[in-house]
Amino acid sequence: MSNVNTDTFPAIPKTPPPPPPPTPTPVKRKGGFAKKAVLVLLVLAIVAVLGTIGYLKWTESKIERIDASELQSLSTLPPGSGAPVNFLVIATDDRENLPDDWNEDAFGEFTGRRTDVMMLAHMIPGERIQLLSLPRDLMVDIEGHGTNRLNASYVVGGPDLLIKTVQQETGIPVHHFVEIDFGGFGRIVDSLGGVTFDFPLPARDSKSGFAVDAGSHTLDGEMAVAYARSRQYEVYENGSWSGTGGGDIARTQRQQDIMVQLFDQVASPSSAFNLPAFLPTFADNIAADEGLSLGLMTDLARAALGLRSADIDRATLPVKNYKGNDGRAYVIPTEDAPAVIAAFETGDPYP
């Protein structure tokens, strides 16, 4: 204080005036700011939820619905039973919906539609998803049409007869039905940025149009469909191309590989920015029964969030080649088939 020039200050009076009465301290309203912040966050949350519900309803409205009168063979799941919900998912070879930039020569000249993929699926919440592929050449008895291949039931009687035949031959109840065609499947793959596979050797199928070099490749929608359709899969080894064999069974395994990769893409955090495009694209390219509601799809999506691709248990119905009395080539279940079907029905891991 010795450095302060006191001459600049007024003289201090000998008798200081009494101090003014203290100013009342304003009463603070506890939590006022916090309450406002919570209110703002609550309003924002409500807006977000309503926006999400609106978005999901809009997405659901894009699904092509198959009238219940056309799917009378679907099984009914008792409310609150806790039993797994079984889906029959099929892909048809309909060529009418192919994207304009695809090579249509690779699909041949065919009219109408046939089932190219038939897969049963259900989810055991918190544990795993089970897939069971059904070979399209499976020998079955089609009601009203006699002995034929499984995929013929769709051709002669549509989804309802296919569902009835699958339930009759496997004993597995089908609760929901989902259908997609080649073009729709390709669009779904593209909406997620493709699916990535590692190929140890160059591979091709000159009939389906599939062709890759060795290494890691992200397949776009067109090439993913070519991979899933491949029945004459070849690899280049020791200076020549050779078939890998396996026929329809190897083909169903490739189809399952794509399903698993798609699941990985959807569940991956890196794909979060793709989901707004994926969900409406998926909805816009499938046909499904009327019972596949928004609530059910939301519940399934929530249950799937906790799973990984390693939690997908896959199998193809065990079959062997058989020549029918009509001279046609079929496949029929082996002695291992009942155990695989039983595992699917009970939700146990496949043997």
C-alpha positions as CSV (number, residue, x, y, z in Angstrom):
1,M,0.0,0.0,0.0
2,S,3.0,2.3,0.4
3,N,3.1,3.0,-3.3
4,V,-0.5,4.4,-3.4
5,N,-0.9,8.2,-3.7
6,T,-3.4,9.0,-0.9
7,D,-3.7,12.6,-2.0
8,T,-6.1,11.7,-4.7
9,F,-8.6,10.3,-2.2
10,P,-11.1,12.5,-0.3
11,A,-10.7,13.1,3.4
12,I,-12.3,10.5,5.6
13,P,-15.0,12.1,7.8
14,K,-14.4,11.8,11.5
15,T,-17.9,10.3,12.1
16,P,-18.7,7.8,9.4
17,P,-22.4,7.6,8.5
18,P,-24.3,4.4,9.6
19,P,-24.0,1.6,7.1
20,P,-27.0,1.1,4.8
21,P,-29.4,-1.8,5.6
22,P,-28.3,-5.0,4.0
23,T,-29.8,-5.8,0.6
24,P,-32.0,-8.9,0.8
25,T,-30.4,-11.9,-0.9
26,P,-32.7,-13.2,-3.6
27,V,-34.0,-16.7,-2.8
28,K,-32.6,-19.2,-5.4
29,R,-35.1,-21.6,-6.8
30,K,-33.3,-24.9,-6.5
31,G,-33.1,-26.8,-9.7
32,G,-34.6,-24.1,-11.8
33,F,-32.0,-24.4,-14.6
34,A,-31.9,-28.2,-14.3
35,K,-35.6,-28.4,-14.6
36,K,-35.6,-26.3,-17.8
37,A,-32.8,-28.4,-19.2
38,V,-34.7,-31.6,-18.5
39,L,-37.9,-30.1,-20.0
40,V,-36.0,-29.2,-23.2
41,L,-34.4,-32.6,-23.4
42,L,-37.8,-34.2,-22.8
43,V,-39.4,-32.2,-25.6
44,L,-36.5,-33.1,-27.9
45,A,-36.8,-36.8,-27.0
46,I,-40.5,-36.7,-27.7
47,V,-40.0,-35.1,-31.1
48,A,-37.2,-37.6,-31.8
49,V,-39.4,-40.6,-30.8
50,L,-42.4,-39.3,-32.8
51,G,-40.1,-38.7,-35.8
52,T,-38.8,-42.2,-35.5
53,I,-42.3,-43.8,-35.2
54,G,-43.4,-41.7,-38.2
55,Y,-40.3,-42.8,-40.1
56,L,-40.9,-46.5,-39.3
57,K,-44.6,-46.3,-40.2
58,W,-43.7,-44.7,-43.5
59,T,-41.1,-47.4,-44.0
60,E,-43.6,-50.2,-43.2
61,S,-46.1,-48.7,-45.6
62,K,-43.7,-49.4,-48.5
63,I,-43.9,-53.2,-47.9
64,E,-46.1,-55.0,-50.5
65,R,-48.6,-56.9,-48.4
66,I,-50.0,-60.3,-49.4
67,D,-53.6,-60.6,-48.4
68,A,-54.4,-63.0,-45.6
69,S,-56.8,-64.9,-47.9
70,E,-53.9,-65.8,-50.1
71,L,-51.8,-67.2,-47.2
72,Q,-54.3,-69.4,-45.3
73,S,-51.7,-72.1,-44.6
74,L,-49.6,-69.9,-42.3
75,S,-49.5,-71.2,-38.8
76,T,-50.8,-69.2,-35.9
77,L,-48.6,-68.5,-32.9
78,P,-50.5,-68.4,-29.6
79,P,-50.1,-64.9,-27.9
80,G,-47.6,-65.0,-25.1
81,S,-46.5,-68.6,-25.9
82,G,-42.8,-67.5,-26.0
83,A,-42.2,-70.0,-28.9
84,P,-39.8,-68.9,-31.6
85,V,-41.3,-67.1,-34.6
86,N,-40.6,-68.9,-37.8
87,F,-40.1,-67.1,-41.1
88,L,-40.1,-68.7,-44.6
89,V,-37.9,-66.4,-46.7
90,I,-37.8,-66.9,-50.4
91,A,-36.0,-65.3,-53.4
92,T,-37.6,-65.7,-56.8
93,D,-36.0,-65.6,-60.2
94,D,-38.3,-62.9,-61.5
95,R,-36.5,-61.0,-64.3
96,E,-39.0,-58.1,-64.7
97,N,-37.6,-56.0,-61.8
98,L,-33.9,-56.0,-62.8
99,P,-32.1,-52.7,-62.6
100,D,-31.5,-51.1,-66.0
101,D,-27.7,-51.2,-65.7
102,W,-27.5,-55.0,-65.0
103,N,-26.3,-57.4,-67.6
104,E,-29.6,-59.1,-68.5
105,D,-27.8,-61.7,-70.7
106,A,-26.6,-63.4,-67.5
107,F,-30.2,-64.1,-66.4
108,G,-31.4,-65.9,-69.5
109,E,-34.8,-65.6,-71.2
110,F,-37.4,-66.9,-68.8
111,T,-40.9,-65.7,-68.0
112,G,-42.8,-66.0,-64.8
113,R,-41.1,-66.7,-61.5
114,R,-39.7,-69.6,-59.6
115,T,-38.2,-70.0,-56.1
116,D,-34.5,-69.7,-56.3
117,V,-33.8,-69.5,-52.6
118,M,-35.9,-71.0,-49.8
119,M,-34.8,-70.5,-46.2
120,L,-36.4,-71.0,-42.8
121,A,-35.3,-68.6,-40.1
122,H,-36.1,-67.8,-36.5
123,M,-34.5,-65.9,-33.7
124,I,-33.9,-67.1,-30.1
125,P,-33.7,-63.7,-28.4
126,G,-30.4,-63.0,-26.7
127,E,-28.9,-66.2,-28.0
128,R,-28.8,-66.7,-31.8
129,I,-30.5,-66.7,-35.1
130,Q,-31.1,-70.0,-36.9
131,L,-31.2,-70.5,-40.6
132,L,-32.2,-73.7,-42.4
133,S,-32.0,-73.7,-46.2
134,L,-34.2,-76.1,-48.2
135,P,-32.9,-77.4,-51.5
136,R,-35.2,-76.5,-54.3
137,D,-34.9,-80.0,-55.9
138,L,-36.2,-81.6,-52.7
139,M,-38.6,-84.4,-53.6
140,V,-42.0,-83.7,-52.1
141,D,-45.6,-84.6,-52.4
142,I,-47.5,-81.4,-53.5
143,E,-51.2,-81.5,-52.6
144,G,-53.3,-81.9,-55.7
145,H,-50.3,-82.1,-58.0
146,G,-48.4,-85.3,-56.9
147,T,-44.7,-85.8,-56.7
148,N,-42.4,-83.0,-57.8
149,R,-39.6,-80.8,-56.7
150,L,-40.2,-78.4,-53.8
151,N,-39.8,-75.2,-55.9
152,A,-42.6,-76.5,-58.2
153,S,-45.1,-76.0,-55.4
154,Y,-44.7,-72.2,-55.7
155,V,-45.0,-72.4,-59.5
156,V,-48.3,-74.3,-59.4
157,G,-49.9,-72.8,-56.3
158,G,-48.1,-69.7,-55.2
159,P,-46.8,-68.8,-51.7
160,D,-49.7,-70.6,-49.9
161,L,-49.0,-74.0,-51.5
162,L,-45.3,-73.6,-50.9
163,I,-45.9,-72.8,-47.2
164,K,-48.2,-75.8,-46.9
165,T,-45.7,-78.1,-48.6
166,V,-42.8,-76.9,-46.4
167,Q,-44.8,-77.5,-43.3
168,Q,-46.0,-80.9,-44.5
169,E,-42.5,-82.1,-45.4
170,T,-40.5,-80.7,-42.4
171,G,-43.1,-80.5,-39.7
172,I,-41.9,-76.9,-38.9
173,P,-44.7,-74.3,-38.5
174,V,-44.4,-71.2,-40.7
175,H,-45.7,-68.0,-39.0
176,H,-44.6,-65.4,-41.5
177,F,-43.7,-65.2,-45.2
178,V,-41.2,-62.9,-46.9
179,E,-40.5,-62.8,-50.6
180,I,-38.0,-60.9,-52.7
181,D,-36.8,-61.1,-56.3
182,F,-33.3,-60.8,-57.9
183,G,-33.5,-57.0,-58.5
184,G,-34.8,-56.3,-55.1
185,F,-32.1,-58.3,-53.4
186,G,-29.5,-56.4,-55.4
187,R,-30.9,-53.0,-54.4
188,I,-30.8,-54.0,-50.7
189,V,-27.1,-55.0,-51.0
190,D,-26.3,-51.8,-52.8
191,S,-28.1,-49.7,-50.1
192,L,-25.6,-51.1,-47.5
193,G,-22.6,-50.4,-49.7
194,G,-22.1,-54.0,-50.8
195,V,-21.0,-57.2,-49.1
196,T,-17.3,-58.1,-48.6
197,F,-15.8,-61.5,-49.1
198,D,-12.2,-62.9,-49.2
199,F,-11.6,-65.2,-52.2
200,P,-8.5,-67.4,-51.8
201,L,-8.5,-68.1,-55.5
202,P,-10.0,-66.5,-58.7
203,A,-13.6,-67.6,-59.0
204,R,-16.2,-67.5,-61.7
205,D,-19.5,-68.8,-63.0
206,S,-19.9,-68.0,-66.7
207,K,-23.6,-68.8,-66.6
208,S,-24.5,-66.5,-63.7
209,G,-22.0,-63.8,-64.6
210,F,-20.0,-64.0,-61.4
211,A,-16.2,-63.3,-61.8
212,V,-13.6,-62.2,-59.2
213,D,-9.8,-62.3,-58.9
214,A,-8.2,-63.7,-55.7
215,G,-8.4,-61.4,-52.7
216,S,-10.9,-59.3,-50.8
217,H,-13.8,-57.9,-52.8
218,T,-16.8,-55.9,-52.0
219,L,-19.6,-57.3,-54.2
220,D,-22.2,-54.8,-55.4
221,G,-25.8,-55.9,-55.8
222,E,-25.5,-57.4,-59.3
223,M,-22.4,-59.4,-58.4
224,A,-23.9,-60.6,-55.0
225,V,-26.9,-61.9,-56.9
226,A,-24.6,-63.7,-59.4
227,Y,-22.7,-65.2,-56.5
228,A,-25.9,-66.4,-54.8
229,R,-27.3,-67.8,-58.1
230,S,-24.1,-69.7,-59.0
231,R,-24.6,-73.4,-59.8
232,Q,-21.5,-73.9,-61.8
233,Y,-18.9,-72.3,-59.5
234,E,-15.3,-72.6,-60.6
235,V,-11.9,-71.6,-59.2
236,Y,-8.6,-71.1,-61.0
237,E,-5.9,-73.3,-59.6
238,N,-2.7,-74.8,-61.0
239,G,-3.2,-73.1,-64.3
240,S,-6.7,-74.2,-65.1
241,W,-10.4,-73.7,-64.1
242,S,-12.1,-76.5,-62.3
243,G,-15.6,-76.9,-60.7
244,T,-15.8,-77.0,-56.9
245,G,-18.8,-79.4,-56.9
246,G,-21.4,-79.4,-54.2
247,G,-24.3,-78.6,-56.5
248,D,-27.3,-77.1,-54.9
249,I,-26.0,-77.6,-51.3
250,A,-22.9,-75.5,-52.0
251,R,-25.1,-72.9,-53.5
252,T,-27.3,-72.7,-50.4
253,Q,-24.2,-72.2,-48.4
254,R,-23.2,-69.3,-50.5
255,Q,-26.6,-67.8,-50.1
256,Q,-26.3,-68.1,-46.3
257,D,-22.9,-66.5,-46.5
258,I,-24.5,-63.4,-48.1
259,M,-27.2,-63.3,-45.5
260,V,-24.6,-63.4,-42.7
261,Q,-22.6,-60.6,-44.4
262,L,-25.7,-58.5,-44.7
263,F,-26.4,-59.0,-41.0
264,D,-22.9,-57.9,-40.2
265,Q,-23.4,-54.8,-42.4
266,V,-26.7,-53.9,-40.8
267,A,-25.4,-54.4,-37.2
268,S,-22.0,-52.7,-37.8
269,P,-21.7,-49.1,-36.3
270,S,-19.9,-48.1,-39.5
271,S,-23.1,-48.8,-41.4
272,A,-25.2,-46.4,-39.3
273,F,-25.2,-43.8,-42.0
274,N,-26.5,-46.4,-44.5
275,L,-29.5,-47.4,-42.4
276,P,-31.8,-44.5,-43.4
277,A,-31.3,-45.7,-47.0
278,F,-31.4,-49.4,-46.2
279,L,-34.6,-49.6,-44.3
280,P,-36.9,-48.1,-46.9
281,T,-35.1,-49.9,-49.7
282,F,-35.6,-53.2,-47.8
283,A,-39.3,-52.5,-47.3
284,D,-39.8,-51.3,-50.9
285,N,-38.4,-54.5,-52.3
286,I,-40.1,-57.2,-50.3
287,A,-43.6,-58.7,-50.2
288,A,-44.8,-60.1,-46.8
289,D,-47.8,-61.3,-45.0
290,E,-50.1,-58.8,-43.3
291,G,-49.2,-60.2,-39.8
292,L,-45.6,-59.0,-40.1
293,S,-46.4,-55.8,-38.2
294,L,-44.3,-52.8,-37.3
295,G,-44.3,-53.9,-33.6
296,L,-43.0,-57.4,-34.4
297,M,-40.3,-56.0,-36.7
298,T,-39.2,-53.5,-34.1
299,D,-39.0,-56.3,-31.4
300,L,-37.0,-58.5,-33.7
301,A,-34.7,-55.6,-34.6
302,R,-34.1,-54.9,-30.9
303,A,-33.4,-58.5,-30.2
304,A,-30.9,-58.7,-33.1
305,L,-28.9,-55.7,-31.9
306,G,-27.3,-57.8,-29.2
307,L,-26.2,-60.6,-31.6
308,R,-23.2,-61.0,-33.9
309,S,-22.7,-62.9,-37.1
310,A,-21.1,-65.7,-35.0
311,D,-24.4,-66.1,-33.3
312,I,-26.1,-67.2,-36.6
313,D,-26.4,-70.9,-36.6
314,R,-26.7,-72.2,-40.2
315,A,-27.6,-75.5,-41.8
316,T,-28.9,-76.9,-45.1
317,L,-31.4,-79.8,-44.8
318,P,-29.1,-82.9,-45.2
319,V,-30.0,-84.6,-48.5
320,K,-28.7,-87.1,-51.0
321,N,-29.3,-87.5,-54.7
322,Y,-32.2,-89.6,-55.9
323,K,-33.7,-90.6,-59.2
324,G,-37.4,-90.7,-59.2
325,N,-39.7,-93.2,-60.9
326,D,-40.5,-90.4,-63.4
327,G,-36.8,-90.4,-64.4
328,R,-36.2,-86.9,-62.9
329,A,-33.3,-86.1,-60.6
330,Y,-34.3,-85.2,-57.1
331,V,-32.7,-84.9,-53.6
332,I,-34.2,-86.6,-50.6
333,P,-33.5,-86.2,-46.8
334,T,-30.8,-88.3,-45.3
335,E,-31.0,-90.1,-41.9
336,D,-29.4,-86.9,-40.4
337,A,-32.3,-84.7,-41.5
338,P,-34.7,-85.4,-38.5
339,A,-32.0,-84.2,-36.0
340,V,-31.4,-81.0,-37.9
341,I,-35.1,-80.3,-38.1
342,A,-35.6,-81.1,-34.4
343,A,-32.8,-78.7,-33.5
344,F,-34.4,-75.9,-35.5
345,E,-37.8,-76.5,-33.9
346,T,-36.4,-76.5,-30.3
347,G,-33.9,-73.7,-30.9
348,D,-31.0,-75.9,-30.0
349,P,-27.6,-75.6,-31.8
350,Y,-27.4,-77.8,-34.9
351,P,-25.8,-81.2,-34.5
